[in-house]
């Protein structure tokens, strides 16, 4: 399940991606336009900025704008930024791998093998969905 933070980040990105080229959106505009609580949005936008998905401009006419194409930002990218691993257990994770302390041999663990399949299918689906495709649908 996606966290509220990830859901709000996706909604903010969708809002920014639907704006005219060169438009810089103020935080309050994004909050109202995407129906996101402003107190959460500010932190989310900072994390998106650290992740190099958005940038900001300071000053009276300042705000946020996309720096990556809406067609290259995937659900997997945003999930990993805010929620971490896509795998259900650390032993099945690509980027956050950790061995299980209660397994004797990983290669013989039936649970791990099943979870690797789930991870691979979930990752494939999440990498195939971009902000751009969400807008089209």
Protein Blocks (a to p, Z undefined) as FASTA:
>chain_A
ZZfklmmmmmmmmmmmmpcehiacdfklmmmmnopafklmmmmmmmmmmnopaccdedjk
gccddfbdfklmcfklmmmmmnopabfbfklpfklgccdfkbfblklmmklmmmmmmmmm
mmmmmmmpcfklmmmZZ
